């Protein structure tokens, strides 16, 4: 079980959005590398990074910031946003990113995702971002006609390392993770699922560690950390205690 602190990149800075709306971005740090170092110093052991501009552009945009994060820290990084072809996958993994997250291309070109997962075992995850149960793409700007569970099932036995599942309505809202929807998705597939969107407090961390969430790989936390609503030391202690039990 793991907590992933999040760095969302917009124009080279750390921001948090509300429900994926780029017009509702709050800047929390001008130096993403320094923020990543702070998370590592606090004791987190895996970082979640999203190139928001890249998600809209369909290609990496905040590459310099990602590379600075990698150079400044030693813990593993999973990265999403604008990863739509094998060249980009190879480029990021070659630069030391531990795991890439493919979202829009998982809908548009599932065969590419399966090929990437076979080529790079354990290093390719699928990002499923859902609005009212339907998968959103292109930086959440478009909602597809594909249900989240149906997309997840496409990648059974494909070698995908994880599914990062986001309920868009909860993202950046501090209303708590959609545990029912996330756990239902985890129960529908054998692929490990990471919960994303809405983590608000230690209560969510306790939910993550509860028996019904045992199939989850972990959860992503963003705004609650930046706003001080989630104490990193307390959260990490809870997770480590559960691991040791």
Secondary structure, DSSP 8 states (H G I E B T S, - for coil): -EEEEEEEEETTEEEEEETTEEEEEEEEES-HHHHHHHHHHHT--EEEEEEHHHHHHTS-S-HHHHHHHHHH--SEEEEESS--SHHHHHHHHHTT-SEEEE-HHHHH-HHHHHHHHHHSTTSEEEEEEEETTEEEETTTTEEEEEEHHHHHHHTTTTT--EEEEEEGGGTTT-S---HHHHHHHHHH-SS-EEEES---SHHHHHHHTSGGGTTEEEEEE-HHHHTTSS-HHHHHHHHHHHHH-
